[in-house]
Amino acid sequence: MSMPDRPLRRPEGRIPLPADDATLFELDLDGLAGRWADAMSRAPMTAEEMTGADVRAQRMGVAGIRLMEQAGSAVAAVAHALAVTGGRWEAGPILILCGPGNNGGDGFVAARRLAAHGVRVAVVLVATEARPHAPDALRNWDRLDRLGSVERIHVAVARDVAMLGHGIERASIVVDALLGTGVRGLLREPVRSAVELTNRARAAGVPVLAVDCPTAVDLTSGELSDPVVRADVTVTFHRPKAGLLTRRGAAVAGRVLVAPIGIPPGADRA
């Protein structure tokens, strides 16, 4: 049974959450930081603490699909601000590289939100399987099928990623929505090649936005795998992440923004 897209606002009710904020696309990166100042000032948390808060929020009645909608809407707003800052908005398609889990689901929502603002989007499922495995991500992947300004692409092996890279310098920006809080150990194909593609794009002058964290950064310790995405901006959610505050994590995260997504304060308590 599908859920209606009812507005979900913060309990304090003063500043709307990203999906309900009609002025979000009017803000630059500094403006977004100001809008989300409360979330950005909160105490940092580990990956495990974030996972626990997410689970408890859903037990408290906040549906996962709504959390994803808020997160993806924040990603879209940051992507717009990053592209405008670099003079690249509508200069080429926005390329969103997505894994099959919930981090990729945030990217699918961002693609839909960006398309609604008139920009071309190429959203790429980087996975051996042809469809996302996370239920909420799958729902948002299927919603993209109805949008003419969004091109959906599936890459299953390194060769597919290499073909995707032809003309990468023409992308407006690249969004890394490959892996989120759960990354551990060495990267497997085709994600490994997608990370390398992201870094080649950045070397060619294309700005990179990371979702939750640059792929292959441990959000608890800040330890890096090789290769690791090097981002210009990272948007993470609910509270700052401990790993992005370490020397190594900060070195690859670029500017970090923290967006609220509607997790109740009580969900932080174990």
C-alpha positions as CSV (number, residue, x, y, z in Angstrom):
1,M,0.0,0.0,0.0
2,S,1.6,3.3,-1.1
3,M,1.9,6.1,1.3
4,P,0.6,9.6,0.5
5,D,3.3,12.3,0.2
6,R,2.2,14.3,3.2
7,P,4.5,17.1,4.4
8,L,6.7,16.1,7.3
9,R,8.0,18.9,9.4
10,R,10.4,19.1,12.3
11,P,8.8,18.8,15.7
12,E,9.8,22.3,16.6
13,G,7.8,23.4,13.5
14,R,9.7,26.6,12.7
15,I,12.0,25.7,9.8
16,P,10.5,23.2,7.2
17,L,12.3,20.1,6.3
18,P,14.0,20.0,2.9
19,A,11.1,18.3,1.0
20,D,8.7,20.9,2.3
21,D,10.9,24.0,1.9
22,A,9.7,25.9,-1.1
23,T,12.6,28.4,-1.0
24,L,15.5,25.9,-0.8
25,F,16.5,26.2,-4.4
26,E,16.9,30.0,-3.9
27,L,19.8,29.5,-1.5
28,D,23.5,29.2,-2.2
29,L,25.8,26.9,-0.1
30,D,26.2,29.6,2.6
31,G,22.4,30.0,2.7
32,L,21.8,26.3,3.0
33,A,24.3,26.2,5.9
34,G,22.4,29.0,7.6
35,R,19.0,27.3,7.0
36,W,20.3,24.1,8.5
37,A,22.3,25.7,11.3
38,D,20.6,23.8,14.0
39,A,21.5,20.4,12.5
40,M,25.0,21.5,11.8
41,S,25.5,22.6,15.4
42,R,24.5,19.2,16.9
43,A,27.0,16.8,18.5
44,P,28.7,14.4,16.1
45,M,27.7,10.8,15.8
46,T,29.2,7.5,14.5
47,A,27.8,5.5,11.7
48,E,26.4,3.0,14.1
49,E,24.6,5.7,16.1
50,M,23.1,7.0,12.9
51,T,21.9,3.6,11.9
52,G,20.3,3.2,15.3
53,A,18.6,6.6,15.2
54,D,17.2,5.8,11.8
55,V,15.8,2.5,13.0
56,R,14.3,4.1,16.2
57,A,12.8,6.9,14.2
58,Q,10.9,4.4,12.0
59,R,9.7,2.6,15.1
60,M,8.4,5.9,16.4
61,G,6.3,6.2,13.2
62,V,8.6,8.1,10.8
63,A,8.5,6.1,7.6
64,G,11.8,5.3,5.9
65,I,10.4,6.5,2.5
66,R,9.8,9.9,4.1
67,L,13.3,10.1,5.6
68,M,14.6,9.3,2.1
69,E,12.5,12.0,0.5
70,Q,13.9,14.5,2.9
71,A,17.5,13.4,2.4
72,G,17.2,13.4,-1.4
73,S,15.5,16.8,-1.4
74,A,18.5,18.1,0.6
75,V,20.9,16.6,-1.9
76,A,19.0,18.2,-4.8
77,A,19.2,21.6,-3.2
78,V,23.0,21.3,-2.5
79,A,23.6,20.0,-6.0
80,H,21.8,23.0,-7.4
81,A,23.8,25.4,-5.2
82,L,27.1,23.7,-6.1
83,A,26.3,23.8,-9.9
84,V,25.2,27.5,-9.8
85,T,28.3,28.5,-7.8
86,G,30.5,27.0,-10.4
87,G,28.6,28.5,-13.3
88,R,27.6,25.0,-14.5
89,W,23.8,24.9,-13.9
90,E,22.3,23.7,-17.2
91,A,25.8,23.5,-18.8
92,G,25.4,19.8,-19.1
93,P,23.5,16.9,-17.4
94,I,23.9,16.3,-13.7
95,L,25.4,12.8,-13.3
96,I,24.2,10.9,-10.2
97,L,26.0,7.6,-9.5
98,C,23.8,5.4,-7.2
99,G,24.4,2.2,-5.4
100,P,21.5,-0.3,-4.9
101,G,20.9,0.6,-1.3
102,N,19.4,3.5,0.6
103,N,22.2,5.9,-0.3
104,G,21.4,5.3,-3.9
105,G,17.7,5.9,-3.0
106,D,18.7,9.4,-1.8
107,G,20.2,9.9,-5.2
108,F,17.0,8.8,-7.0
109,V,15.0,11.3,-5.0
110,A,17.5,14.0,-5.8
111,A,17.2,13.2,-9.5
112,R,13.4,13.6,-9.5
113,R,13.7,16.9,-7.5
114,L,16.3,18.3,-9.9
115,A,14.3,17.3,-13.0
116,A,11.4,19.2,-11.5
117,H,13.6,22.3,-11.8
118,G,14.2,21.8,-15.5
119,V,17.7,20.4,-15.5
120,R,18.7,17.2,-17.4
121,V,19.8,14.3,-15.1
122,A,21.5,11.1,-15.9
123,V,21.0,8.7,-13.0
124,V,23.1,5.6,-13.0
125,L,22.5,2.4,-11.0
126,V,26.0,1.0,-10.3
127,A,25.3,-2.6,-9.3
128,T,25.6,-6.1,-10.6
129,E,21.8,-6.5,-10.1
130,A,19.5,-4.7,-12.5
131,R,17.3,-3.2,-9.8
132,P,17.9,-1.7,-6.4
133,H,17.6,-4.1,-3.5
134,A,16.4,-1.7,-0.8
135,P,12.6,-1.4,-1.0
136,D,12.4,2.4,-0.6
137,A,15.2,2.9,-3.1
138,L,13.4,0.6,-5.5
139,R,10.2,2.6,-5.2
140,N,12.1,5.8,-6.0
141,W,14.0,4.2,-8.9
142,D,10.7,3.2,-10.5
143,R,9.3,6.7,-10.1
144,L,12.0,8.0,-12.4
145,D,10.6,5.9,-15.3
146,R,7.9,8.5,-15.9
147,L,10.2,11.5,-16.2
148,G,11.4,12.4,-19.7
149,S,14.2,14.7,-18.5
150,V,15.8,11.8,-16.5
151,E,17.9,9.2,-18.2
152,R,18.1,5.9,-16.3
153,I,21.3,3.9,-16.9
154,H,22.4,0.6,-15.4
155,V,26.1,-0.3,-15.3
156,A,27.0,-3.8,-14.0
157,V,30.7,-4.2,-14.8
158,A,33.8,-2.1,-15.0
159,R,33.5,-2.0,-18.9
160,D,30.1,-0.4,-18.6
161,V,31.5,2.3,-16.3
162,A,34.4,3.0,-18.7
163,M,31.9,3.6,-21.5
164,L,29.9,5.9,-19.2
165,G,33.1,8.0,-18.7
166,H,33.3,9.1,-22.3
167,G,32.7,12.9,-22.3
168,I,32.6,13.0,-18.5
169,E,34.0,16.5,-18.6
170,R,30.7,17.7,-20.1
171,A,28.7,16.9,-16.9
172,S,27.5,19.8,-14.9
173,I,28.4,18.1,-11.6
174,V,28.8,14.5,-10.4
175,V,26.8,13.3,-7.4
176,D,28.3,10.3,-5.5
177,A,25.4,8.3,-4.0
178,L,27.2,5.0,-4.2
179,L,27.7,3.9,-0.6
180,G,26.7,5.4,2.7
181,T,27.3,4.5,6.3
182,G,27.7,0.8,5.8
183,V,31.0,0.8,3.7
184,R,33.7,-1.5,5.0
185,G,36.8,-2.9,3.4
186,L,37.9,-3.0,-0.2
187,L,35.5,-1.8,-2.9
188,R,34.2,-4.3,-5.4
189,E,33.4,-3.7,-9.1
190,P,31.5,-1.9,-10.5
191,V,31.6,0.5,-7.6
192,R,35.4,0.7,-7.6
193,S,35.4,1.8,-11.2
194,A,32.6,4.3,-10.5
195,V,34.8,5.9,-7.7
196,E,37.7,6.2,-10.1
197,L,35.4,7.8,-12.7
198,T,34.2,10.3,-10.1
199,N,37.8,11.3,-9.4
200,R,38.6,11.6,-13.1
201,A,35.6,13.9,-13.5
202,R,36.9,16.1,-10.6
203,A,40.3,16.2,-12.1
204,A,38.7,17.5,-15.3
205,G,37.1,20.3,-13.4
206,V,33.7,18.8,-12.7
207,P,32.5,19.5,-9.1
208,V,31.7,16.4,-7.0
209,L,29.0,16.2,-4.4
210,A,29.0,13.3,-1.9
211,V,25.8,12.0,-0.3
212,D,26.2,11.3,3.4
213,C,29.9,10.7,2.9
214,P,32.4,10.3,0.1
215,T,32.3,6.6,-0.9
216,A,35.0,4.6,0.9
217,V,35.2,6.9,4.0
218,D,34.5,5.2,7.3
219,L,32.0,7.5,8.9
220,T,33.0,6.5,12.4
221,S,36.8,6.4,12.2
222,G,37.5,8.5,9.1
223,E,39.7,5.7,7.7
224,L,39.8,5.6,3.9
225,S,39.8,2.7,1.5
226,D,41.6,2.9,-1.9
227,P,40.2,4.3,-4.1
228,V,38.1,6.9,-2.3
229,V,35.9,9.6,-3.6
230,R,37.3,13.1,-3.2
231,A,34.4,15.5,-3.0
232,D,34.1,19.3,-3.2
233,V,31.0,19.2,-1.0
234,T,29.4,16.5,1.2
235,V,25.9,16.7,2.5
236,T,25.2,14.4,5.5
237,F,22.1,14.1,7.5
238,H,20.6,14.7,11.0
239,R,23.9,15.3,12.8
240,P,27.6,15.7,11.9
241,K,29.5,12.5,11.5
242,A,32.5,11.7,13.5
243,G,34.5,10.3,10.6
244,L,34.2,13.5,8.6
245,L,35.7,15.5,11.4
246,T,38.9,13.5,11.4
247,R,41.9,14.8,9.5
248,R,41.6,12.1,6.8
249,G,37.9,12.3,6.5
250,A,37.9,16.1,6.3
251,A,40.6,16.0,3.6
252,V,38.3,14.1,1.1
253,A,34.9,15.5,2.2
254,G,35.4,19.1,1.1
255,R,32.8,21.5,2.6
256,V,30.3,19.6,4.8
257,L,26.7,20.5,5.2
258,V,24.3,18.7,7.6
259,A,20.6,18.6,6.6
260,P,17.8,17.7,9.0
261,I,15.6,14.9,7.7
262,G,12.9,14.6,10.4
263,I,14.5,12.1,12.9
264,P,12.9,12.9,16.3
265,P,15.3,13.9,19.1
266,G,14.2,10.9,21.1
267,A,15.5,8.6,18.4
268,D,19.0,9.5,19.3
269,R,18.7,7.8,22.7
270,A,19.5,4.1,22.7
